[in-house]
Amino acid sequence: MNKFGNIFKALREEKGLTQQELVDLFNKQYHYKFGKSAISQYENNKRIPEVEVLQKWAEFFQVGIDYLLGNSDIKKPYNEARENTDEDIDLWLSKTDGYKELPEEDRELISNLAKNLLEKHRKEK
């Protein structure tokens, strides 16, 4: 639960919003009645939203729930991540055993090859 508050606060700050501005936008968009104290409790790891509300926060910040909870490094929701596979490929390759030990030139070659093959496959469909 520690990660949630830190991630939540970072996402708010990325949007350049104060806690009050965040509450105002979220409540208007999703028809909730959160107060600034709820945001403070989230950010200080005193409270975590229920699943239904958690889904709305993920949608609001345009991140996946797993990212919001600190269970994934992939920021985008699953369906959006599929649209932009470059990030997925780079993340997957970075977690592949031995990849990081390769020279930069070889890593770039592998990454570009994988991206080109996926693009070719998508065009053939």
C-alpha positions as CSV (number, residue, x, y, z in Angstrom):
1,M,0.0,0.0,0.0
2,N,3.0,2.3,0.5
3,K,3.5,2.5,-3.3
4,F,0.0,3.6,-4.0
5,G,0.2,6.9,-2.2
6,N,3.6,7.8,-3.8
7,I,2.4,6.9,-7.3
8,F,-0.9,8.7,-6.8
9,K,0.8,11.9,-5.6
10,A,3.3,11.7,-8.5
11,L,0.5,11.4,-11.0
12,R,-1.3,14.4,-9.5
13,E,1.9,16.4,-9.7
14,E,2.5,15.3,-13.3
15,K,-0.8,16.9,-14.2
16,G,0.3,20.1,-12.3
17,L,-2.8,19.9,-10.0
18,T,-3.2,20.8,-6.4
19,Q,-5.2,18.4,-4.3
20,Q,-8.2,20.7,-4.5
21,E,-8.0,21.1,-8.2
22,L,-7.7,17.3,-8.6
23,V,-10.8,16.8,-6.4
24,D,-12.8,19.4,-8.4
25,L,-11.9,17.8,-11.8
26,F,-12.5,14.3,-10.6
27,N,-15.8,15.0,-8.9
28,K,-17.1,16.9,-11.9
29,Q,-16.0,14.2,-14.4
30,Y,-17.1,11.2,-12.4
31,H,-19.9,12.6,-10.3
32,Y,-18.3,11.9,-7.0
33,K,-18.1,14.0,-3.9
34,F,-14.6,13.5,-2.7
35,G,-13.0,16.1,-0.5
36,K,-9.4,17.3,-0.4
37,S,-8.9,15.2,2.8
38,A,-9.5,12.0,0.8
39,I,-6.7,12.9,-1.6
40,S,-4.4,13.7,1.4
41,Q,-5.3,10.3,2.9
42,Y,-4.5,8.5,-0.4
43,E,-1.1,10.3,-0.8
44,N,-0.1,9.7,2.8
45,N,-1.0,6.0,2.5
46,K,-3.8,6.2,5.1
47,R,-6.5,5.1,2.7
48,I,-6.8,3.2,-0.6
49,P,-9.9,3.6,-2.8
50,E,-12.4,0.8,-3.3
51,V,-12.1,-1.1,-6.5
52,E,-14.8,0.8,-8.4
53,V,-13.2,4.1,-7.5
54,L,-9.7,2.8,-8.1
55,Q,-10.8,2.0,-11.7
56,K,-12.0,5.6,-12.1
57,W,-8.7,7.0,-10.8
58,A,-6.8,4.8,-13.2
59,E,-9.0,6.0,-16.1
60,F,-8.6,9.6,-14.9
61,F,-4.8,9.4,-14.8
62,Q,-4.8,7.2,-18.0
63,V,-2.8,4.5,-16.3
64,G,-3.4,0.8,-15.6
65,I,-4.6,-0.3,-12.2
66,D,-1.5,-2.4,-11.7
67,Y,0.6,0.6,-12.3
68,L,-1.4,2.7,-9.9
69,L,-1.1,0.1,-7.2
70,G,2.7,-0.3,-7.8
71,N,2.5,-3.8,-9.2
72,S,3.7,-2.9,-12.7
73,D,6.2,-0.6,-14.4
74,I,3.9,-0.3,-17.5
75,K,2.1,3.0,-17.1
76,K,-0.5,2.6,-19.8
77,P,-3.6,0.5,-19.5
78,Y,-3.4,-2.9,-21.3
79,N,-5.5,-1.9,-24.2
80,E,-3.6,1.3,-24.8
81,A,-0.3,-0.4,-24.4
82,R,-1.2,-2.7,-27.3
83,E,-1.6,0.3,-29.5
84,N,2.0,1.4,-28.8
85,T,4.1,-1.7,-28.8
86,D,7.5,0.1,-28.8
87,E,7.4,0.6,-25.1
88,D,6.3,-3.0,-24.5
89,I,9.1,-4.3,-26.7
90,D,11.7,-2.2,-25.0
91,L,10.4,-3.2,-21.5
92,W,10.4,-6.9,-22.5
93,L,13.8,-6.8,-23.9
94,S,15.2,-5.0,-20.9
95,K,14.0,-7.8,-18.7
96,T,15.4,-10.5,-21.0
97,D,18.4,-12.3,-19.5
98,G,21.7,-11.0,-20.9
99,Y,20.2,-8.2,-23.0
100,K,21.6,-5.4,-20.9
101,E,25.1,-6.8,-21.2
102,L,25.0,-6.5,-25.0
103,P,26.7,-3.5,-26.6
104,E,24.3,-0.6,-27.2
105,E,24.5,-1.1,-31.0
106,D,23.4,-4.7,-30.7
107,R,20.5,-3.8,-28.4
108,E,19.3,-1.1,-30.8
109,L,19.5,-3.6,-33.7
110,I,17.4,-6.2,-31.8
111,S,14.9,-3.6,-30.7
112,N,14.5,-2.2,-34.3
113,L,14.2,-5.7,-35.8
114,A,11.5,-6.7,-33.3
115,K,9.5,-3.4,-33.9
116,N,9.8,-3.8,-37.7
117,L,8.6,-7.4,-37.7
118,L,5.6,-6.5,-35.6
119,E,4.8,-3.6,-37.9
120,K,5.1,-5.9,-40.9
121,H,2.8,-8.4,-39.3
122,R,0.2,-5.8,-38.5
123,K,0.2,-4.5,-42.1
124,E,-0.4,-8.1,-43.4
125,K,-3.6,-8.5,-41.3
